């Protein structure tokens, strides 16, 4: 079975676009938030992309995808916190949330596919 290159995966591309967007808007945060929530958000998103790479290169992807799904939920939490702290406006919040939801759905679909495949091979 030939694996797709990680950088060709739609979920990788969507996550990378999210990361670029996060790096662009966090540079405008107040100093207090830039070095706390902003840095944490960037680290979580970088880790998410790393997990997507790892999942693509492993035979058993399910657990890595579960961790990636947990990361996207933490990212969602940080984005909401930033909106509540008035570091991003409603329009940016909605835009980022759409990107987060896109990644989340792709991860969920990929994970379900892996669960189905593993269940099918164990029969």
Backbone as ProteinMPNN parsed JSONL, in Angstrom:
{"seq_chain_A": "XXXXXXXXXXXXXXXXXXXXXXXXXXXXXXXXXXXXXXXXXXXXXXXXXXXXXXXXXXXXXXXXXXXXXXXXXXXXXXXXXXXXXXXXXXXXXXXXXXXXXXXXXXXXXXXXXXXXXXXXXXX", "coords_chain_A": {"N_chain_A": [[0.847, -1.189, 0.0], [0.638, 2.116, -0.93], [1.496, 5.07, 0.657], [0.082, 8.322, 0.914], [1.911, 11.301, 0.46], [2.567, 13.213, 3.339], [2.293, 15.999, 3.094], [0.536, 16.264, 1.061], [-1.904, 15.591, 1.937], [-5.273, 16.527, 2.488], [-6.071, 17.26, 5.121], [-3.663, 17.934, 6.281], [-2.941, 20.158, 4.733], [-5.054, 21.898, 5.37], [-4.606, 22.213, 8.114], [-2.098, 23.395, 8.06], [-2.687, 25.817, 6.788], [-4.293, 26.886, 8.788], [-2.369, 27.175, 10.815], [-0.661, 29.129, 9.665], [-2.44, 31.268, 9.561], [-2.897, 31.633, 12.306], [-0.318, 32.363, 13.196], [-0.163, 34.813, 11.886], [-2.251, 36.401, 13.005], [-1.696, 36.393, 15.766], [0.486, 37.985, 16.193], [-0.397, 40.53, 16.59], [-1.462, 40.722, 19.098], [-2.037, 41.972, 22.451], [0.764, 42.453, 24.564], [0.707, 40.897, 26.93], [-0.981, 38.75, 26.252], [0.145, 37.763, 23.963], [2.483, 36.363, 24.636], [1.576, 34.346, 26.217], [-1.175, 32.965, 25.902], [-1.129, 33.199, 23.108], [1.375, 32.069, 22.335], [1.009, 29.477, 23.332], [-1.127, 28.643, 21.759], [0.06, 28.641, 19.212], [2.006, 26.638, 19.627], [0.385, 24.384, 20.143], [-0.866, 24.121, 17.658], [1.307, 23.654, 15.981], [2.093, 21.2, 17.051], [-0.146, 19.719, 16.371], [0.094, 19.569, 13.559], [2.429, 18.084, 13.438], [1.532, 15.682, 14.536], [-0.248, 14.88, 12.544], [1.527, 14.34, 10.476], [2.898, 12.189, 11.713], [0.808, 10.33, 12.031], [0.236, 9.737, 9.379], [2.502, 8.361, 8.637], [2.498, 6.027, 10.054], [1.508, 2.644, 10.643], [-0.528, 1.874, 12.449], [-2.736, 4.149, 13.018], [-4.74, 5.132, 14.631], [-4.533, 5.903, 17.454], [-2.757, 8.069, 17.355], [-4.209, 9.803, 15.784], [-6.306, 10.239, 17.538], [-5.032, 11.74, 19.507], [-4.41, 13.971, 17.962], [-6.977, 14.924, 17.478], [-7.654, 15.691, 20.048], [-5.875, 17.8, 20.356], [-6.875, 19.641, 18.477], [-9.209, 20.363, 19.704], [-8.267, 21.699, 21.961], [-7.085, 23.847, 20.678], [-9.387, 25.031, 19.655], [-10.56, 25.834, 22.072], [-8.643, 27.745, 22.985], [-8.935, 29.685, 20.977], [-11.542, 30.535, 21.396], [-11.242, 31.611, 23.972], [-9.527, 33.747, 23.37], [-11.233, 35.339, 21.86], [-13.11, 36.0, 23.833], [-11.452, 37.458, 25.494], [-11.126, 39.637, 24.002], [-9.147, 39.774, 22.045], [-9.331, 38.952, 19.51], [-11.617, 39.763, 16.957], [-15.159, 39.26, 16.258], [-15.578, 38.547, 13.562], [-13.043, 37.484, 12.763], [-12.898, 35.438, 14.633], [-15.014, 33.76, 13.797], [-14.062, 33.067, 11.254], [-11.658, 31.68, 11.882], [-12.713, 29.644, 13.45], [-14.163, 28.23, 11.542], [-12.08, 27.145, 10.051], [-10.889, 25.555, 12.024], [-12.99, 23.77, 12.53], [-13.163, 22.505, 10.05], [-10.691, 21.112, 9.969], [-11.072, 19.488, 12.225], [-13.285, 17.873, 11.461], [-12.146, 16.48, 9.314], [-10.115, 15.055, 10.623], [-11.684, 13.447, 12.3], [-13.087, 11.931, 10.409], [-10.959, 10.558, 9.179], [-10.008, 9.117, 11.356], [-12.234, 7.487, 11.924], [-12.288, 5.976, 9.609], [-9.882, 4.554, 9.907], [-10.47, 3.086, 12.195], [-12.524, 1.488, 11.274], [-11.149, 0.058, 9.285], [-9.252, -1.314, 10.867], [-10.908, -2.844, 12.458], [-12.084, -4.42, 10.556], [-9.951, -5.945, 9.595], [-9.41, -7.52, 11.735], [-11.361, -9.382, 11.857]], "CA_chain_A": [[0.0, 0.0, 0.0], [1.416, 3.339, -1.047], [0.967, 6.166, 1.47], [0.157, 9.671, 0.367], [2.844, 12.167, 1.19], [1.83, 13.959, 4.365], [1.995, 17.367, 2.667], [-0.52, 16.215, 0.051], [-3.161, 15.297, 2.622], [-6.126, 17.71, 2.714], [-6.066, 17.658, 6.534], [-2.385, 18.612, 6.519], [-3.027, 21.478, 4.098], [-5.978, 22.719, 6.169], [-3.92, 22.516, 9.373], [-1.02, 24.325, 7.753], [-3.341, 27.114, 6.571], [-4.688, 27.351, 10.123], [-1.15, 27.608, 11.49], [-0.239, 30.4, 9.078], [-3.403, 32.271, 10.023], [-2.641, 31.867, 13.73], [0.915, 33.151, 13.309], [-0.422, 36.171, 11.419], [-3.062, 37.229, 13.899], [-1.177, 36.49, 17.132], [1.509, 39.032, 16.318], [-1.061, 41.782, 16.942], [-2.021, 40.646, 20.442], [-1.387, 42.695, 23.54], [1.958, 41.742, 25.043], [0.31, 39.914, 27.945], [-1.599, 37.584, 25.623], [1.043, 37.276, 22.903], [3.479, 35.439, 25.171], [0.942, 33.301, 27.013], [-2.147, 32.231, 25.093], [-0.674, 33.191, 21.716], [2.44, 31.068, 22.185], [0.411, 28.16, 23.551], [-1.922, 28.346, 20.568], [0.998, 28.284, 18.136], [2.608, 25.337, 19.955], [-0.635, 23.342, 19.944], [-1.096, 23.949, 16.228], [2.509, 22.983, 15.47], [2.008, 19.805, 17.486], [-1.204, 19.119, 15.554], [0.668, 19.256, 12.253], [3.378, 16.995, 13.673], [0.746, 14.466, 14.72], [-0.771, 14.484, 11.233], [2.665, 13.693, 9.81], [3.137, 10.892, 12.36], [-0.297, 9.416, 11.714], [0.362, 9.31, 7.992], [3.657, 7.479, 8.462], [2.344, 4.829, 10.889], [0.528, 1.624, 10.259], [-1.643, 2.033, 13.379], [-2.919, 5.595, 13.079], [-5.879, 5.511, 15.455], [-4.175, 6.614, 18.691], [-2.152, 9.353, 16.984], [-5.324, 10.648, 15.35], [-7.037, 10.64, 18.747], [-4.269, 12.841, 20.111], [-4.587, 15.134, 17.085], [-8.332, 15.434, 17.737], [-7.596, 16.393, 21.332], [-5.167, 19.072, 20.106], [-7.745, 20.594, 17.765], [-10.172, 20.881, 20.691], [-7.534, 22.69, 22.764], [-6.977, 25.018, 19.797], [-10.727, 25.642, 19.653], [-10.705, 26.482, 23.378], [-7.811, 28.948, 22.993], [-9.527, 30.684, 20.078], [-12.697, 31.105, 22.103], [-10.703, 32.445, 25.042], [-9.011, 34.976, 22.76], [-12.395, 36.173, 21.516], [-13.666, 36.511, 25.084], [-10.503, 38.443, 26.01], [-11.152, 40.727, 23.017], [-7.909, 39.81, 21.269], [-9.784, 38.805, 18.126], [-12.998, 40.171, 16.754], [-16.131, 38.233, 15.907], [-15.343, 38.11, 12.183], [-11.85, 36.627, 12.783], [-13.288, 34.263, 15.407], [-15.821, 32.9, 12.922], [-13.173, 32.567, 10.208], [-10.755, 30.687, 12.473], [-13.528, 28.505, 13.864], [-14.471, 27.438, 10.338], [-10.871, 26.38, 9.747], [-10.756, 24.547, 13.078], [-14.037, 22.77, 12.303], [-12.753, 21.762, 8.858], [-9.641, 20.173, 10.397], [-11.689, 18.551, 13.161], [-14.09, 16.914, 10.691], [-11.245, 15.621, 8.548], [-9.476, 14.137, 11.568], [-12.692, 12.497, 12.735], [-13.325, 11.023, 9.294], [-9.767, 9.722, 9.025], [-9.973, 8.2, 12.488], [-13.299, 6.503, 11.727], [-11.826, 5.092, 8.531], [-8.861, 3.674, 10.477], [-11.148, 2.174, 13.122], [-13.241, 0.534, 10.423], [-10.15, -0.826, 8.658], [-8.658, -2.21, 11.872], [-11.96, -3.786, 12.844], [-12.306, -5.311, 9.428], [-8.825, -6.874, 9.468], [-9.387, -8.418, 12.894], [-12.477, -10.333, 11.758]], "C_chain_A": [[0.885, 1.242, 0.0], [0.745, 4.447, -0.243], [1.067, 7.475, 0.706], [1.218, 10.43, 1.149], [2.029, 13.018, 2.147], [1.425, 15.344, 3.893], [0.977, 17.423, 1.533], [-1.886, 15.938, 0.673], [-3.984, 16.572, 2.809], [-6.117, 18.188, 4.163], [-4.752, 18.353, 6.894], [-2.437, 20.028, 5.944], [-3.928, 22.416, 4.902], [-5.338, 23.125, 7.49], [-2.803, 23.527, 9.164], [-1.582, 25.73, 7.518], [-3.779, 27.727, 7.895], [-3.473, 27.884, 10.88], [-0.676, 28.96, 10.97], [-1.153, 31.523, 9.558], [-3.157, 32.623, 11.491], [-1.376, 32.693, 13.921], [0.671, 34.596, 12.882], [-1.213, 36.977, 12.428], [-2.527, 37.317, 15.318], [-0.124, 37.579, 17.281], [0.908, 40.382, 16.71], [-1.673, 41.78, 18.342], [-1.318, 41.624, 21.374], [-0.26, 41.822, 24.068], [1.609, 40.618, 26.023], [-0.211, 38.621, 27.316], [-0.697, 36.957, 24.561], [1.966, 36.182, 23.431], [2.882, 34.376, 26.087], [0.026, 32.485, 26.099], [-1.69, 32.138, 23.635], [0.389, 32.142, 21.461], [1.89, 29.655, 22.363], [-0.402, 27.723, 22.336], [-1.026, 27.928, 19.404], [1.618, 26.915, 18.39], [1.623, 24.191, 19.733], [-0.848, 23.068, 18.457], [0.109, 23.294, 15.558], [2.493, 21.502, 15.842], [0.944, 19.057, 16.677], [-0.645, 18.691, 14.193], [1.67, 18.103, 12.376], [2.635, 15.668, 13.829], [0.152, 13.971, 13.41], [0.325, 13.788, 10.43], [2.885, 12.292, 10.389], [2.052, 9.881, 12.022], [-0.157, 8.881, 10.292], [1.486, 8.297, 7.804], [3.55, 6.18, 9.272], [1.288, 3.891, 10.333], [-0.726, 1.759, 11.134], [-1.807, 3.521, 13.675], [-3.891, 6.042, 14.162], [-5.499, 6.35, 16.673], [-3.567, 7.987, 18.39], [-3.241, 10.316, 16.526], [-6.179, 11.097, 16.533], [-6.338, 11.813, 19.429], [-4.405, 14.116, 19.275], [-5.969, 15.757, 17.299], [-8.396, 16.171, 19.066], [-6.919, 17.749, 21.165], [-6.086, 20.08, 19.433], [-8.796, 21.149, 18.719], [-9.517, 21.906, 21.608], [-7.382, 23.98, 21.956], [-8.302, 25.769, 19.772], [-10.965, 26.411, 20.952], [-9.902, 27.782, 23.442], [-8.412, 30.053, 22.125], [-10.734, 31.335, 20.738], [-12.254, 32.028, 23.233], [-10.209, 33.78, 24.488], [-10.139, 35.913, 22.336], [-12.959, 36.806, 22.778], [-12.763, 37.559, 25.723], [-10.329, 39.632, 25.062], [-9.814, 40.906, 22.282], [-8.183, 39.558, 19.791], [-11.249, 39.192, 18.066], [-13.873, 39.005, 16.33], [-15.882, 37.674, 14.502], [-14.143, 37.152, 12.106], [-12.149, 35.333, 13.538], [-14.058, 33.269, 14.545], [-14.938, 32.271, 11.846], [-12.268, 31.447, 10.741], [-11.535, 29.444, 12.889], [-13.922, 27.627, 12.689], [-13.269, 26.577, 9.955], [-10.677, 25.251, 10.752], [-11.767, 23.422, 12.85], [-13.71, 21.897, 11.091], [-11.701, 20.706, 9.227], [-10.238, 19.096, 11.291], [-12.484, 17.474, 12.421], [-13.206, 15.962, 9.895], [-10.55, 14.608, 9.448], [-10.449, 13.056, 12.02], [-12.961, 11.466, 11.636], [-12.17, 10.053, 9.097], [-9.711, 8.68, 10.137], [-11.045, 7.115, 12.351], [-12.909, 5.491, 10.657], [-10.798, 4.093, 9.068], [-9.479, 2.653, 11.438], [-11.875, 1.083, 12.337], [-12.268, -0.462, 9.8], [-9.581, -1.809, 9.67], [-9.67, -3.235, 12.339], [-12.203, -4.825, 11.773], [-11.182, -6.343, 9.308], [-8.775, -7.857, 10.635], [-10.476, -9.48, 12.83], [-12.005, -11.671, 11.293]], "O_chain_A": [[1.773, 1.385, 0.841], [-0.437, 4.731, -0.437], [2.012, 7.703, -0.049], [1.394, 10.22, 2.349], [0.941, 13.486, 1.811], [0.346, 15.826, 4.237], [0.597, 18.508, 1.093], [-2.909, 16.043, -0.003], [-3.448, 17.592, 3.243], [-6.151, 19.393, 4.413], [-4.738, 19.261, 7.725], [-2.023, 20.984, 6.601], [-3.601, 23.587, 5.092], [-5.507, 24.259, 7.938], [-2.59, 24.409, 9.995], [-1.018, 26.715, 7.995], [-3.655, 28.934, 8.102], [-3.551, 28.935, 11.516], [-0.327, 29.84, 11.757], [-0.683, 32.603, 9.918], [-3.206, 33.795, 11.865], [-1.363, 33.626, 14.724], [1.249, 35.513, 13.465], [-0.878, 38.133, 12.685], [-2.883, 38.257, 16.029], [0.128, 38.045, 18.392], [1.639, 41.283, 17.122], [-2.334, 42.744, 18.727], [-0.186, 42.045, 21.137], [-0.335, 40.595, 24.018], [2.16, 39.521, 25.942], [0.088, 37.528, 27.797], [-0.775, 35.756, 24.301], [2.203, 35.186, 22.748], [3.621, 33.585, 26.673], [0.421, 31.437, 25.589], [-1.855, 31.095, 23.002], [0.313, 31.404, 20.478], [2.265, 28.743, 21.626], [-0.361, 26.558, 21.94], [-1.328, 26.967, 18.696], [1.742, 26.113, 17.464], [1.992, 23.147, 19.194], [-0.994, 21.915, 18.049], [-0.055, 22.466, 14.663], [2.844, 20.651, 15.025], [1.127, 17.887, 16.342], [-0.892, 17.574, 13.739], [1.738, 17.244, 11.497], [3.075, 14.645, 13.304], [0.059, 12.763, 13.191], [0.079, 12.77, 9.783], [3.041, 11.326, 9.643], [2.341, 8.714, 11.759], [-0.405, 7.702, 10.04], [1.421, 7.462, 6.901], [4.43, 5.324, 9.179], [0.335, 4.289, 9.663], [-1.847, 1.757, 10.626], [-1.083, 4.077, 14.501], [-3.871, 7.203, 14.571], [-6.089, 7.407, 16.897], [-3.839, 8.955, 19.099], [-3.2, 11.505, 16.844], [-6.713, 12.206, 16.531], [-6.987, 12.762, 19.871], [-4.502, 15.213, 19.824], [-6.108, 16.98, 17.299], [-9.113, 17.164, 19.196], [-7.344, 18.736, 21.766], [-6.073, 21.258, 19.788], [-9.23, 22.291, 18.561], [-10.156, 22.886, 21.992], [-7.534, 25.077, 22.495], [-8.331, 26.996, 19.858], [-11.51, 27.515, 20.931], [-10.413, 28.805, 23.899], [-8.394, 31.224, 22.505], [-10.921, 32.548, 20.645], [-12.826, 33.101, 23.425], [-10.454, 34.828, 25.085], [-10.013, 37.133, 22.44], [-13.254, 38.001, 22.802], [-13.247, 38.453, 26.417], [-9.498, 40.511, 25.289], [-9.409, 42.019, 21.948], [-7.374, 39.903, 18.93], [-12.012, 38.973, 19.008], [-13.385, 37.904, 16.077], [-15.969, 36.465, 14.287], [-14.228, 36.116, 11.448], [-11.706, 34.258, 13.134], [-13.776, 32.071, 14.568], [-15.055, 31.08, 11.56], [-12.138, 30.395, 10.114], [-11.068, 28.32, 12.7], [-14.005, 26.406, 12.827], [-13.427, 25.415, 9.579], [-10.341, 24.128, 10.378], [-11.422, 22.247, 12.968], [-13.953, 20.691, 11.107], [-11.819, 19.544, 8.837], [-9.935, 17.914, 11.125], [-12.359, 16.289, 12.731], [-13.493, 14.768, 9.814], [-10.409, 13.44, 9.084], [-10.083, 11.884, 12.113], [-13.051, 10.27, 11.91], [-12.384, 8.862, 8.874], [-9.406, 7.512, 9.895], [-10.781, 5.946, 12.634], [-13.173, 4.296, 10.791], [-10.842, 2.914, 8.72], [-9.056, 1.498, 11.484], [-11.838, -0.093, 12.701], [-12.52, -1.667, 9.786], [-9.441, -2.996, 9.377], [-9.313, -4.386, 12.589], [-12.495, -5.983, 12.071], [-11.438, -7.495, 8.955], [-8.158, -8.916, 10.525], [-10.507, -10.385, 13.664], [-12.806, -12.594, 11.151]]}, "name": "protein", "num_of_chains": 1, "seq": "XXXXXXXXXXXXXXXXXXXXXXXXXXXXXXXXXXXXXXXXXXXXXXXXXXXXXXXXXXXXXXXXXXXXXXXXXXXXXXXXXXXXXXXXXXXXXXXXXXXXXXXXXXXXXXXXXXXXXXXXXXX"}
